[in-house]
Amino acid sequence: MEIILLERVEKLGHIGDVVTVKDGYARNFLLPNKKALRSNAANRKVFEANRAKIEADNANRRTDAETHATLVEGKQIILIRAASNTGQLYGSVSVNDIATGLNAQDAKVTKAMIILERPIKTLGVFDVKVILHPEVSVTVTVNVARSDDEAELQKSGVNVIDQMFEDDQAELASQAIEMAEAREAAADEADEADAARIEKLKAEQAAAKAAAAESEGLSAGDSDEA
């Protein structure tokens, strides 16, 4: 469908541009949200007749958005979420979560202004774009952590997921060392027990030989007396 843009639309064009888009995109988004008009002779005349007012209104909204931007730009929010030891969230962070967090800091934004390029499903620090006007956007920081302490670590630049992996590896290494030491101690005990059994056996054999020798000596003495 061919349309006339009534405001700047990212990757499409600016006010007054005539562009072609998919019918569904036009019918479901651009036209109902008054971002564009169908491009036909009647609408072109209407647009040109009102172009100055449309551009002036857009300029006023842009100015308001630029003022609004000073209240939003650079804001940081912390979202505490449950996650696995690999950093995967049990669920995901939504635009509503982000809008609510920002509005708690008096940002005065709506869900429609929050742009998530991809779902947030892990712990970490993420830059998120907030579009206040088609020509004015700002960036906020979303810090997703399992606790306030972890959030502070992430804020200081620590990669909590990597840290968890390193801690797990260190714990596994420590467990392996403990098991090796336990096996070595058990082996030493077994060797000591074997040595003790051997010594005992030698002593028993020596005692048996001594008893046998003594018995033979007694028998020889008896024969001589006879």
Backbone as ProteinMPNN parsed JSONL, in Angstrom:
{"seq_chain_A": "MEIILLERVEKLGHIGDVVTVKDGYARNFLLPNKKALRSNAANRKVFEANRAKIEADNANRRTDAETHATLVEGKQIILIRAASNTGQLYGSVSVNDIATGLNAQDAKVTKAMIILERPIKTLGVFDVKVILHPEVSVTVTVNVARSDDEAELQKSGVNVIDQMFEDDQAELASQAIEMAEAREAAADEADEADAARIEKLKAEQAAAKAAAAESEGLSAGDSDEA", "coords_chain_A": {"N_chain_A": [[0.844, -1.196, 0.0], [0.482, 2.249, -0.765], [1.448, 5.098, 1.002], [1.139, 8.28, 2.781], [3.365, 9.796, 4.881], [2.743, 11.078, 8.102], [4.343, 11.709, 10.143], [7.747, 11.311, 11.237], [8.924, 8.081, 10.585], [10.8, 5.485, 11.699], [13.173, 4.001, 9.583], [11.485, 4.26, 7.434], [10.742, 6.942, 6.573], [10.245, 10.574, 6.433], [8.02, 13.282, 7.503], [5.522, 13.82, 5.109], [6.694, 12.247, 3.166], [6.127, 9.906, 0.562], [5.565, 6.591, 0.656], [5.865, 3.023, 0.127], [4.354, 0.349, 1.75], [3.772, -2.795, 3.464], [0.455, -4.057, 3.296], [-0.793, -4.97, 5.689], [0.793, -3.821, 7.694], [0.27, -1.141, 7.292], [-2.565, -1.004, 7.658], [-2.921, -2.075, 10.229], [-1.244, -0.679, 11.936], [0.09, 1.868, 11.099], [-1.981, 3.518, 9.894], [-4.252, 3.423, 11.785], [-2.989, 4.553, 14.001], [-2.591, 7.075, 13.237], [-0.295, 7.836, 11.916], [0.065, 7.979, 9.293], [-1.412, 8.554, 6.007], [-3.555, 7.108, 3.539], [-2.245, 7.08, 0.297], [-3.664, 8.971, -1.984], [-5.334, 10.978, -4.468], [-7.153, 12.746, -3.193], [-6.338, 12.666, -0.466], [-3.731, 13.582, -0.717], [-4.135, 16.245, -1.427], [-5.429, 17.154, 0.903], [-3.361, 16.75, 2.734], [-1.338, 18.52, 1.774], [-2.673, 20.927, 2.073], [-2.771, 21.131, 4.797], [-0.214, 20.899, 5.619], [1.628, 22.76, 6.768], [0.554, 23.173, 9.343], [0.633, 20.548, 10.338], [3.391, 20.095, 10.391], [4.145, 22.106, 12.166], [2.813, 21.313, 14.518], [4.115, 18.918, 14.93], [6.67, 19.85, 15.433], [6.268, 21.171, 17.846], [5.583, 19.017, 19.501], [7.966, 17.638, 19.38], [9.691, 19.431, 20.662], [8.593, 19.382, 23.247], [9.128, 16.719, 23.814], [11.901, 16.709, 23.819], [12.387, 18.193, 26.104], [11.239, 16.479, 27.953], [12.988, 14.375, 27.665], [15.229, 15.031, 29.17], [14.522, 14.267, 31.668], [14.494, 11.574, 31.58], [16.663, 10.386, 30.217], [19.446, 8.292, 30.701], [18.553, 7.153, 33.066], [18.526, 4.601, 35.598], [17.351, 1.426, 36.39], [16.622, -1.143, 38.755], [15.87, -4.505, 38.612], [14.751, -7.133, 40.434], [15.031, -10.538, 40.121], [14.21, -14.064, 40.076], [16.539, -16.6, 39.264], [18.372, -19.153, 37.492], [21.408, -21.033, 38.254], [22.893, -20.637, 36.049], [22.289, -18.196, 35.209], [19.947, -17.832, 33.81], [16.734, -16.442, 33.583], [13.712, -17.165, 35.381], [11.396, -16.861, 33.521], [10.78, -13.726, 31.9], [11.871, -10.314, 31.354], [9.57, -7.751, 30.954], [8.207, -5.095, 28.825], [6.418, -3.712, 30.331], [7.373, -4.114, 32.93], [9.691, -2.581, 32.791], [8.715, -0.013, 32.178], [7.19, 0.437, 34.472], [9.216, 0.449, 36.433], [10.67, 2.706, 35.616], [8.76, 4.724, 35.824], [8.423, 4.754, 38.527], [10.439, 6.343, 39.191], [9.554, 8.734, 38.406], [9.524, 9.075, 35.596], [7.543, 9.17, 33.684], [6.617, 7.621, 31.385], [5.252, 5.506, 28.779], [4.23, 2.106, 28.052], [4.34, 1.747, 25.317], [6.427, 3.316, 24.536], [8.73, 2.018, 25.176], [11.359, 0.211, 23.819], [12.246, -2.946, 23.122], [14.748, -4.697, 21.756], [15.294, -7.342, 21.824], [14.051, -10.082, 23.805], [14.575, -9.892, 27.351], [16.135, -12.275, 29.085], [18.014, -13.119, 30.826], [20.28, -12.682, 33.629], [21.928, -9.536, 34.149], [23.189, -6.38, 32.775], [21.472, -4.105, 30.854], [21.105, -1.985, 28.022], [18.403, -0.006, 27.133], [16.227, 1.298, 24.708], [14.221, 4.223, 24.726], [11.58, 5.675, 23.174], [10.531, 8.841, 22.893], [9.453, 10.515, 21.136], [8.971, 10.486, 17.584], [11.352, 11.578, 16.636], [12.941, 11.822, 18.79], [14.803, 10.075, 21.049], [15.914, 8.202, 23.915], [18.285, 6.581, 26.102], [18.08, 4.101, 28.569], [19.128, 2.297, 31.516], [18.838, -1.07, 32.398], [19.095, -3.072, 35.093], [19.292, -6.294, 35.811], [19.023, -8.529, 38.351], [19.644, -11.025, 40.965], [19.618, -10.178, 43.52], [19.953, -7.238, 45.601], [22.611, -6.894, 46.269], [23.937, -8.307, 44.236], [23.138, -6.733, 42.12], [24.547, -4.385, 42.665], [27.147, -5.308, 42.282], [27.056, -5.885, 39.543], [26.593, -3.342, 38.581], [29.017, -2.184, 39.076], [30.518, -3.326, 37.176], [31.025, -6.048, 37.265], [30.66, -9.247, 35.896], [28.147, -11.141, 36.691], [27.192, -13.67, 35.942], [29.465, -14.902, 34.787], [31.023, -14.844, 37.069], [29.576, -16.549, 38.743], [29.967, -18.93, 37.364], [32.736, -19.205, 37.589], [32.932, -19.446, 40.364], [31.517, -21.834, 40.727], [33.216, -23.573, 39.336], [35.505, -23.358, 40.907], [34.533, -24.423, 43.278], [33.99, -27.041, 42.458], [36.583, -27.847, 41.851], [37.719, -27.679, 44.378], [36.224, -29.647, 45.692], [37.077, -31.861, 44.244], [39.76, -31.948, 44.958], [39.516, -32.433, 47.714], [38.296, -34.975, 47.609], [40.339, -36.428, 46.38], [42.333, -36.204, 48.293], [41.054, -37.559, 50.361], [40.86, -40.103, 49.242], [43.587, -40.677, 49.051], [44.304, -40.643, 51.733], [42.78, -42.809, 52.616], [43.981, -44.801, 51.158], [46.515, -44.742, 52.278], [45.882, -45.545, 54.88], [44.979, -48.106, 54.301], [47.326, -49.23, 53.357], [48.873, -49.121, 55.664], [47.374, -50.819, 57.258], [47.658, -53.214, 55.858], [50.41, -53.567, 56.095], [50.591, -53.9, 58.83], [49.169, -56.271, 59.1], [50.85, -57.985, 57.7], [53.181, -57.894, 59.266], [52.151, -58.991, 61.59], [51.535, -61.532, 60.666], [54.1, -62.449, 60.032], [55.181, -62.47, 62.575], [53.585, -64.399, 63.771], [54.275, -66.588, 62.221], [56.972, -66.796, 62.876], [56.77, -67.349, 65.581], [55.48, -69.799, 65.41], [57.465, -71.317, 64.159], [59.405, -71.22, 66.083], [58.125, -72.553, 68.151], [57.853, -75.026, 66.961], [60.516, -75.728, 66.623], [61.296, -75.838, 69.263], [59.715, -77.94, 70.115], [60.771, -80.019, 68.615], [63.3, -80.082, 69.685], [62.799, -80.905, 72.289], [61.793, -83.411, 71.805], [64.013, -84.678, 70.75], [65.694, -84.686, 72.948], [64.342, -86.416, 74.676], [64.706, -88.79, 73.328], [67.441, -89.232, 73.516], [67.75, -89.654, 76.277], [66.481, -91.998, 76.54]], "CA_chain_A": [[0.0, 0.0, 0.0], [1.213, 3.506, -0.821], [0.951, 5.987, 2.065], [1.809, 9.559, 3.027], [3.741, 9.828, 6.297], [2.354, 12.274, 8.854], [5.446, 11.94, 11.078], [8.896, 10.47, 10.916], [8.826, 6.675, 10.979], [12.132, 4.908, 11.534], [13.421, 3.108, 8.45], [10.537, 4.526, 6.342], [10.898, 8.281, 6.035], [9.863, 11.734, 7.235], [6.717, 13.882, 7.204], [5.279, 14.146, 3.71], [7.237, 11.243, 2.247], [5.195, 8.899, 0.055], [6.295, 5.317, 0.658], [5.06, 1.817, -0.035], [4.542, -0.605, 2.848], [2.853, -3.928, 3.418], [-0.919, -3.668, 3.631], [-1.073, -5.249, 7.096], [1.501, -2.826, 8.5], [-0.469, 0.113, 7.151], [-3.918, -1.098, 8.245], [-2.915, -2.434, 11.649], [-0.395, 0.179, 12.77], [0.309, 3.246, 10.654], [-3.22, 4.282, 9.697], [-5.029, 3.631, 13.024], [-2.24, 5.393, 14.937], [-2.512, 8.402, 12.601], [1.074, 8.115, 11.501], [0.083, 8.075, 7.833], [-2.67, 8.563, 5.255], [-3.49, 6.44, 2.249], [-1.815, 8.015, -0.74], [-4.548, 9.133, -3.134], [-5.431, 12.39, -4.861], [-7.87, 13.525, -2.172], [-5.51, 12.784, 0.733], [-2.573, 14.42, -1.022], [-4.595, 17.64, -1.34], [-5.652, 17.436, 2.327], [-2.065, 16.857, 3.395], [-0.662, 19.741, 1.363], [-3.402, 22.065, 2.632], [-2.532, 21.167, 6.248], [1.187, 20.545, 5.857], [2.264, 23.709, 7.692], [0.055, 22.896, 10.688], [1.149, 19.226, 10.731], [4.81, 20.25, 10.708], [4.247, 22.928, 13.379], [2.409, 20.459, 15.642], [5.197, 17.951, 15.144], [7.791, 20.581, 16.044], [5.911, 21.41, 19.249], [5.699, 17.743, 20.217], [9.395, 17.331, 19.469], [10.247, 20.286, 21.717], [8.149, 18.822, 24.527], [9.837, 15.451, 24.014], [13.294, 17.022, 24.166], [12.367, 18.565, 27.525], [10.959, 15.228, 28.662], [14.18, 13.524, 27.579], [16.171, 15.356, 30.248], [14.068, 13.581, 32.88], [14.543, 10.122, 31.372], [17.971, 9.97, 29.728], [20.427, 7.787, 31.652], [17.992, 6.553, 34.278], [18.868, 3.202, 35.841], [16.413, 0.719, 37.259], [17.038, -2.483, 39.194], [14.782, -5.473, 38.654], [15.189, -8.345, 41.134], [14.353, -11.69, 39.541], [14.759, -15.395, 40.356], [17.269, -17.119, 38.106], [19.144, -20.381, 37.72], [22.833, -20.804, 38.469], [23.508, -20.254, 34.769], [21.877, -16.834, 34.916], [18.687, -17.791, 33.063], [15.6, -16.028, 34.403], [12.507, -17.985, 35.349], [10.473, -15.924, 32.894], [11.517, -12.698, 31.189], [11.549, -8.935, 31.709], [8.645, -7.185, 29.966], [8.219, -3.63, 28.698], [5.644, -3.203, 31.458], [8.293, -4.081, 34.072], [10.618, -1.463, 32.608], [7.939, 1.222, 32.302], [6.843, 0.594, 35.898], [10.437, 0.834, 37.135], [11.013, 4.087, 35.26], [7.749, 5.635, 36.369], [8.666, 4.86, 39.971], [11.403, 7.442, 39.298], [8.892, 9.892, 37.818], [9.927, 9.235, 34.203], [6.323, 9.458, 32.921], [6.67, 6.97, 30.077], [4.249, 4.467, 28.556], [4.785, 0.852, 27.533], [4.572, 1.884, 23.876], [7.685, 4.028, 24.315], [9.856, 1.122, 25.485], [11.735, -0.621, 22.677], [13.113, -4.088, 23.432], [15.18, -5.325, 20.511], [15.17, -8.787, 22.063], [13.594, -10.319, 25.184], [15.605, -10.007, 28.388], [15.881, -13.552, 29.751], [19.162, -13.485, 31.661], [20.808, -11.648, 34.507], [22.865, -8.657, 33.457], [22.88, -4.96, 32.622], [21.036, -3.922, 29.471], [20.69, -0.662, 27.558], [17.083, -0.086, 26.497], [15.832, 2.555, 24.074], [12.886, 4.764, 25.013], [11.244, 6.653, 22.148], [9.609, 9.838, 23.435], [8.893, 11.176, 19.948], [9.639, 9.852, 16.449], [12.676, 12.15, 16.399], [13.642, 11.958, 20.088], [14.894, 8.833, 21.813], [16.929, 8.203, 24.966], [18.687, 5.246, 26.54], [18.066, 3.844, 30.008], [19.84, 1.07, 31.884], [18.053, -2.026, 33.175], [20.005, -3.956, 35.823], [18.509, -7.459, 36.237], [19.865, -9.293, 39.284], [18.91, -11.857, 41.923], [19.59, -9.479, 44.811], [20.515, -5.894, 45.54], [24.078, -7.025, 46.3], [24.364, -8.668, 42.883], [22.915, -5.558, 41.271], [25.667, -3.482, 42.909], [28.31, -5.89, 41.621], [26.89, -5.683, 38.106], [26.715, -1.899, 38.332], [30.452, -1.864, 39.117], [31.18, -3.954, 36.033], [31.245, -7.49, 37.457], [29.748, -10.136, 35.185], [27.707, -12.082, 37.722], [27.089, -15.016, 35.361], [30.837, -15.428, 34.726], [31.472, -15.03, 38.449], [28.938, -17.767, 39.237], [30.635, -20.061, 36.714], [34.058, -19.348, 38.216], [32.718, -19.962, 41.718], [31.152, -23.253, 40.59], [34.424, -24.308, 38.953], [36.382, -23.391, 42.083], [33.943, -25.372, 44.235], [34.217, -28.387, 41.914], [38.008, -28.141, 42.009], [37.938, -27.918, 45.808], [35.648, -30.959, 45.994], [37.947, -32.88, 43.632], [40.965, -32.035, 45.801], [39.124, -33.105, 48.955], [38.09, -36.401, 47.316], [41.651, -37.027, 46.121], [43.006, -36.318, 49.591], [40.382, -38.624, 51.112], [41.286, -41.392, 48.661], [44.989, -40.882, 49.414], [44.328, -40.997, 53.158], [42.241, -44.166, 52.721], [45.004, -45.71, 50.633], [47.577, -44.819, 53.282], [45.373, -46.374, 55.97], [44.952, -49.49, 53.824], [48.721, -49.703, 53.319], [49.294, -49.341, 57.051], [46.691, -52.024, 57.747], [48.307, -54.356, 55.2], [51.739, -53.737, 56.706], [50.381, -54.46, 60.173], [48.794, -57.691, 58.952], [52.048, -58.73, 57.282], [54.047, -58.014, 60.442], [51.514, -59.935, 62.501], [51.696, -62.853, 60.073], [55.507, -62.824, 60.213], [55.381, -62.79, 63.993], [52.927, -65.692, 64.028], [55.096, -67.637, 61.59], [58.205, -66.951, 63.675], [56.394, -68.026, 66.825], [55.202, -71.19, 65.073], [58.75, -71.969, 63.912], [60.082, -71.361, 67.382], [57.439, -73.612, 68.884], [58.187, -76.297, 66.309], [61.905, -76.039, 66.943], [61.329, -76.23, 70.679], [59.105, -79.26, 70.204], [61.724, -80.983, 68.066], [64.392, -80.178, 70.672], [62.322, -81.706, 73.411], [61.672, -84.804, 71.322], [65.393, -85.236, 70.612], [66.184, -84.917, 74.316], [63.686, -87.605, 75.197], [65.285, -89.945, 72.65], [68.768, -89.418, 74.091], [67.627, -90.213, 77.613], [66.096, -93.396, 76.39]], "C_chain_A": [[0.882, 1.249, 0.0], [0.59, 4.482, 0.183], [1.729, 7.298, 2.085], [2.118, 9.614, 4.522], [3.352, 11.157, 6.928], [3.371, 12.603, 9.942], [6.605, 11.062, 10.655], [8.657, 9.058, 11.429], [10.172, 6.032, 10.663], [12.158, 3.876, 10.421], [12.416, 3.283, 7.3], [10.75, 5.903, 5.73], [10.413, 9.35, 6.983], [8.485, 12.249, 6.808], [6.62, 14.245, 5.72], [5.835, 13.151, 2.719], [6.132, 10.271, 1.834], [5.973, 7.599, -0.096], [5.323, 4.156, 0.489], [5.389, 0.842, 1.083], [3.577, -1.773, 2.663], [1.468, -3.496, 3.909], [-1.214, -3.85, 5.117], [-0.431, -4.225, 8.012], [0.765, -1.498, 8.464], [-1.794, 0.051, 7.902], [-3.891, -1.294, 9.76], [-2.121, -1.475, 12.529], [-0.366, 1.631, 12.306], [-0.976, 4.064, 10.556], [-4.002, 4.477, 11.001], [-4.323, 4.512, 14.045], [-1.959, 6.783, 14.363], [-1.08, 8.825, 12.302], [1.163, 8.298, 9.991], [-1.335, 8.161, 7.28], [-2.484, 7.709, 4.013], [-3.096, 7.469, 1.196], [-2.784, 7.964, -1.918], [-4.693, 10.627, -3.391], [-6.071, 13.242, -3.782], [-7.003, 13.738, -0.938], [-4.261, 13.631, 0.494], [-2.941, 15.897, -0.928], [-4.808, 18.041, 0.116], [-4.319, 17.629, 3.042], [-1.379, 18.174, 3.052], [-1.343, 20.97, 1.957], [-3.094, 22.236, 4.116], [-1.07, 20.935, 6.618], [1.841, 21.463, 6.888], [1.842, 23.427, 9.125], [0.601, 21.576, 11.201], [2.609, 19.351, 11.16], [4.997, 21.072, 11.981], [3.881, 22.111, 14.615], [3.507, 19.463, 15.976], [6.381, 18.629, 15.836], [7.516, 20.841, 17.517], [6.05, 20.136, 20.07], [7.166, 17.359, 20.394], [10.053, 18.156, 20.574], [9.861, 19.771, 23.098], [8.913, 17.535, 24.85], [11.289, 15.687, 24.4], [13.399, 17.461, 25.623], [12.16, 17.335, 28.389], [12.205, 14.346, 28.728], [15.159, 13.794, 28.708], [15.792, 14.665, 31.555], [14.253, 12.069, 32.801], [15.942, 9.617, 31.023], [18.871, 9.508, 30.865], [19.872, 7.191, 32.928], [18.379, 5.081, 34.372], [17.821, 2.592, 36.766], [16.969, -0.656, 37.586], [15.801, -3.366, 39.277], [15.306, -6.759, 39.287], [14.348, -9.516, 40.637], [15.015, -12.994, 39.997], [15.418, -15.91, 39.087], [18.021, -18.38, 38.496], [20.605, -20.026, 37.938], [23.576, -20.484, 37.184], [23.088, -18.843, 34.365], [20.587, -16.707, 34.137], [17.544, -17.42, 34.001], [14.477, -17.049, 34.311], [11.376, -17.091, 34.835], [11.292, -14.919, 32.109], [11.07, -11.321, 31.674], [10.682, -8.349, 30.595], [8.782, -5.671, 29.89], [7.427, -3.002, 29.843], [6.508, -3.106, 32.712], [9.195, -2.851, 33.997], [9.893, -0.129, 32.78], [7.591, 1.495, 33.766], [8.049, 1.053, 36.709], [10.829, 2.279, 36.863], [10.029, 5.076, 35.868], [7.839, 5.769, 37.883], [9.685, 5.968, 40.251], [10.874, 8.69, 38.584], [9.32, 10.154, 36.376], [8.752, 9.58, 33.283], [6.414, 8.928, 31.49], [5.548, 5.94, 29.991], [4.937, 3.219, 28.012], [5.146, 0.981, 26.063], [5.9, 2.572, 23.569], [8.905, 3.137, 24.498], [10.125, 0.208, 24.296], [12.711, -1.71, 23.132], [13.491, -4.775, 22.13], [15.114, -6.845, 20.611], [14.731, -8.979, 23.513], [14.777, -10.406, 26.149], [15.292, -11.247, 29.214], [17.038, -14.013, 30.629], [19.486, -12.353, 32.629], [21.756, -10.768, 33.703], [22.391, -7.223, 33.431], [22.607, -4.706, 31.144], [20.68, -2.46, 29.19], [19.385, -0.816, 26.793], [16.713, 1.287, 25.942], [14.41, 2.927, 24.465], [12.62, 5.867, 23.988], [10.161, 7.59, 22.673], [8.869, 10.581, 22.321], [9.599, 10.527, 18.764], [11.049, 10.366, 16.177], [13.476, 12.319, 17.686], [13.621, 10.623, 20.825], [16.027, 8.939, 22.823], [17.243, 6.753, 25.332], [18.657, 5.165, 28.057], [18.758, 2.513, 30.269], [18.95, 0.205, 32.775], [19.019, -3.05, 33.773], [19.175, -5.103, 36.405], [19.405, -8.355, 37.093], [18.999, -10.114, 40.225], [18.816, -11.198, 43.296], [20.166, -8.086, 44.613], [22.04, -5.938, 45.538], [24.614, -7.372, 44.918], [24.204, -7.483, 41.934], [24.068, -4.563, 41.428], [26.932, -3.987, 42.224], [28.237, -5.651, 40.113], [27.068, -4.214, 37.734], [28.182, -1.489, 38.287], [31.233, -2.577, 38.013], [31.448, -5.442, 36.162], [30.199, -8.272, 36.665], [29.349, -11.256, 36.142], [27.623, -13.505, 37.186], [28.467, -15.664, 35.284], [31.354, -15.724, 36.128], [30.876, -16.302, 39.042], [29.614, -19.0, 38.652], [31.994, -20.301, 37.352], [33.936, -19.911, 39.626], [32.376, -21.448, 41.688], [32.377, -24.086, 40.258], [35.374, -24.429, 40.133], [35.869, -24.399, 43.11], [34.162, -26.807, 43.769], [35.676, -28.798, 42.09], [38.312, -28.463, 43.464], [37.407, -29.292, 46.205], [36.535, -32.077, 45.441], [39.213, -33.075, 44.469], [40.659, -32.769, 47.1], [38.935, -34.601, 48.734], [39.42, -37.1, 47.08], [42.409, -37.231, 47.426], [42.388, -37.433, 50.431], [40.793, -39.991, 50.595], [42.725, -41.704, 49.047], [45.111, -41.306, 50.877], [43.835, -42.424, 53.356], [43.264, -45.181, 52.243], [46.135, -45.87, 51.642], [47.144, -45.705, 54.455], [45.365, -47.846, 55.568], [46.356, -50.07, 53.8], [49.227, -50.003, 54.728], [48.659, -50.612, 57.611], [47.324, -53.272, 57.144], [49.671, -54.629, 55.84], [51.608, -54.359, 58.093], [50.016, -55.931, 60.091], [50.002, -58.536, 58.574], [52.979, -58.952, 58.477], [53.482, -59.035, 61.437], [51.696, -61.362, 61.995], [53.127, -63.353, 60.254], [55.766, -63.244, 61.661], [54.762, -64.132, 64.317], [53.738, -66.842, 63.437], [56.374, -67.894, 62.4], [57.911, -67.703, 64.968], [56.131, -69.494, 66.557], [56.492, -71.958, 64.845], [59.49, -72.214, 65.228], [59.454, -72.491, 68.188], [57.777, -74.969, 68.302], [59.603, -76.717, 66.659], [62.019, -76.515, 68.381], [60.765, -77.634, 70.858], [60.058, -80.322, 69.713], [62.879, -81.187, 69.051], [63.983, -81.065, 71.851], [62.26, -83.175, 72.99], [63.048, -85.453, 71.211], [65.947, -85.534, 72.003], [65.608, -86.172, 74.91], [64.322, -88.848, 74.595], [66.64, -90.245, 73.242], [68.696, -90.048, 75.461], [67.255, -91.692, 77.552], [67.355, -94.201, 76.011]], "O_chain_A": [[1.904, 1.295, 0.684], [-0.627, 4.668, 0.213], [2.806, 7.419, 1.502], [1.209, 9.489, 5.342], [3.599, 12.223, 6.364], [3.28, 13.647, 10.589], [6.454, 10.177, 9.813], [8.239, 8.865, 12.57], [10.624, 6.032, 9.518], [11.293, 3.004, 10.327], [12.475, 2.554, 6.31], [10.919, 6.028, 4.517], [10.193, 9.101, 8.168], [7.869, 11.725, 5.881], [7.509, 14.884, 5.157], [5.485, 13.199, 1.54], [5.308, 9.866, 2.654], [6.921, 7.518, -0.878], [4.116, 4.3, 0.685], [6.557, 0.543, 1.335], [2.687, -1.735, 1.814], [1.341, -2.675, 4.818], [-1.821, -2.978, 5.738], [-1.037, -3.803, 8.997], [0.649, -0.813, 9.48], [-2.111, 0.943, 8.689], [-4.727, -0.751, 10.482], [-2.307, -1.461, 13.746], [-0.76, 2.527, 13.052], [-1.047, 5.176, 11.079], [-4.385, 5.607, 11.303], [-4.978, 5.151, 14.868], [-1.191, 7.561, 14.929], [-0.711, 9.994, 12.416], [2.195, 8.716, 9.467], [-2.314, 7.884, 7.972], [-1.374, 7.601, 3.492], [-3.574, 8.603, 1.219], [-2.74, 7.047, -2.739], [-4.217, 11.445, -2.603], [-5.592, 14.336, -3.484], [-6.932, 14.849, -0.414], [-3.791, 14.318, 1.401], [-2.166, 16.705, -0.417], [-4.418, 19.135, 0.523], [-4.161, 18.545, 3.849], [-0.892, 18.869, 3.943], [-0.675, 21.944, 2.306], [-3.147, 23.349, 4.639], [-0.734, 20.793, 7.794], [2.534, 20.988, 7.787], [2.676, 23.441, 10.031], [0.992, 21.479, 12.364], [3.015, 18.779, 12.171], [5.886, 20.788, 12.783], [4.554, 22.2, 15.642], [3.794, 19.197, 17.143], [7.012, 18.045, 16.717], [8.42, 20.744, 18.346], [6.563, 20.158, 21.189], [7.556, 16.823, 21.431], [10.875, 17.642, 21.332], [10.689, 19.726, 24.008], [9.294, 17.292, 25.995], [11.846, 14.952, 25.215], [14.376, 17.146, 26.302], [12.812, 17.164, 29.419], [12.442, 13.659, 29.722], [15.85, 12.881, 29.158], [16.63, 14.495, 32.442], [14.179, 11.368, 33.81], [16.355, 8.551, 31.478], [19.05, 10.212, 31.859], [20.638, 6.764, 33.792], [18.54, 4.402, 33.357], [17.458, 3.173, 37.788], [17.694, -1.254, 36.791], [14.814, -3.019, 39.927], [16.201, -7.403, 38.739], [13.12, -9.496, 40.718], [16.215, -13.032, 40.269], [14.926, -15.688, 37.981], [18.272, -18.636, 39.674], [20.996, -18.864, 37.823], [24.746, -20.105, 37.215], [23.482, -18.352, 33.308], [20.163, -15.594, 33.828], [17.397, -18.001, 35.077], [14.313, -17.717, 33.29], [10.524, -16.632, 35.596], [12.405, -15.236, 31.689], [10.03, -11.181, 32.318], [11.034, -8.445, 29.419], [9.385, -5.041, 30.759], [7.73, -1.89, 30.275], [6.401, -2.143, 33.472], [9.432, -2.172, 34.996], [10.395, 0.775, 33.446], [7.682, 2.627, 34.239], [7.933, 1.931, 37.564], [11.266, 2.992, 37.766], [10.419, 6.134, 36.363], [7.394, 6.763, 38.457], [9.793, 6.467, 41.371], [11.638, 9.58, 38.21], [9.465, 11.307, 35.97], [8.936, 10.201, 32.236], [6.305, 9.68, 30.522], [4.968, 5.552, 31.005], [6.083, 3.273, 27.567], [6.132, 0.402, 25.607], [6.438, 2.428, 22.471], [9.994, 3.467, 24.026], [9.225, -0.487, 23.822], [13.856, -1.425, 23.481], [12.637, -5.371, 21.472], [14.905, -7.54, 19.617], [15.009, -8.13, 24.36], [15.838, -10.927, 25.806], [14.308, -11.276, 29.954], [17.05, -15.144, 31.117], [19.027, -11.222, 32.467], [22.317, -11.203, 32.698], [21.343, -6.884, 33.981], [23.42, -5.053, 30.287], [20.043, -1.792, 30.004], [19.277, -1.661, 25.905], [16.866, 2.305, 26.617], [13.519, 2.08, 24.53], [13.339, 6.866, 23.936], [9.017, 7.182, 22.872], [7.817, 11.184, 22.536], [10.725, 10.055, 18.918], [11.854, 9.671, 15.557], [14.564, 12.894, 17.673], [12.559, 10.109, 21.178], [16.987, 9.68, 22.611], [16.546, 5.827, 24.918], [19.151, 6.059, 28.745], [18.948, 1.708, 29.358], [18.387, 0.674, 33.764], [19.675, -3.798, 33.048], [18.442, -4.912, 37.375], [20.416, -8.873, 36.618], [17.782, -9.936, 40.284], [18.021, -11.618, 44.136], [20.786, -7.793, 43.59], [22.688, -5.119, 44.886], [25.615, -6.81, 44.473], [25.037, -7.263, 41.055], [24.514, -3.968, 40.448], [27.696, -3.205, 41.657], [29.224, -5.265, 39.486], [27.633, -3.894, 36.688], [28.556, -0.569, 37.559], [32.455, -2.451, 37.924], [32.037, -6.042, 35.263], [29.003, -7.994, 36.754], [30.111, -12.195, 36.374], [27.95, -14.452, 37.901], [28.635, -16.823, 35.663], [32.037, -16.724, 36.35], [31.556, -17.047, 39.747], [29.815, -19.995, 39.348], [32.37, -21.441, 37.625], [34.737, -20.75, 40.038], [32.868, -22.226, 42.504], [32.571, -25.167, 40.814], [35.982, -25.48, 40.339], [36.644, -25.128, 43.729], [34.478, -27.686, 44.571], [35.973, -29.943, 42.433], [39.063, -29.392, 43.76], [38.053, -30.019, 46.96], [36.72, -33.11, 46.085], [39.68, -34.197, 44.666], [41.434, -33.619, 47.54], [39.356, -35.41, 49.561], [39.616, -38.231, 47.524], [43.037, -38.266, 47.648], [43.095, -38.163, 51.126], [41.043, -40.917, 51.367], [43.057, -42.853, 49.339], [45.895, -42.19, 51.224], [44.393, -43.171, 54.16], [43.413, -46.26, 52.816], [46.652, -46.969, 51.845], [47.927, -46.509, 54.96], [45.694, -48.723, 56.367], [46.574, -51.226, 54.162], [49.913, -50.999, 54.959], [49.297, -51.379, 58.333], [47.507, -54.274, 57.834], [50.033, -55.779, 56.092], [52.395, -55.222, 58.482], [50.479, -56.743, 60.892], [50.167, -59.655, 59.059], [53.498, -60.05, 58.676], [54.213, -59.823, 62.035], [51.97, -62.281, 62.767], [53.352, -64.518, 60.584], [56.462, -64.222, 61.935], [55.346, -64.923, 65.058], [53.878, -67.906, 64.039], [56.798, -69.035, 62.583], [58.677, -68.565, 65.397], [56.501, -70.35, 67.36], [56.62, -73.105, 65.273], [60.104, -73.259, 65.443], [60.151, -73.283, 68.823], [57.967, -75.942, 69.032], [59.871, -77.882, 66.952], [62.74, -77.467, 68.682], [61.276, -78.42, 71.656], [60.158, -81.398, 70.303], [63.37, -82.301, 69.232], [64.772, -81.88, 72.33], [62.639, -84.064, 73.752], [63.223, -86.627, 71.537], [66.609, -86.554, 72.194], [66.316, -86.922, 75.583], [64.464, -89.86, 75.281], [66.967, -91.413, 73.453], [69.516, -90.909, 75.78], [67.658, -92.501, 78.388], [67.279, -95.416, 75.83]]}, "name": "protein", "num_of_chains": 1, "seq": "MEIILLERVEKLGHIGDVVTVKDGYARNFLLPNKKALRSNAANRKVFEANRAKIEADNANRRTDAETHATLVEGKQIILIRAASNTGQLYGSVSVNDIATGLNAQDAKVTKAMIILERPIKTLGVFDVKVILHPEVSVTVTVNVARSDDEAELQKSGVNVIDQMFEDDQAELASQAIEMAEAREAAADEADEADAARIEKLKAEQAAAKAAAAESEGLSAGDSDEA"}
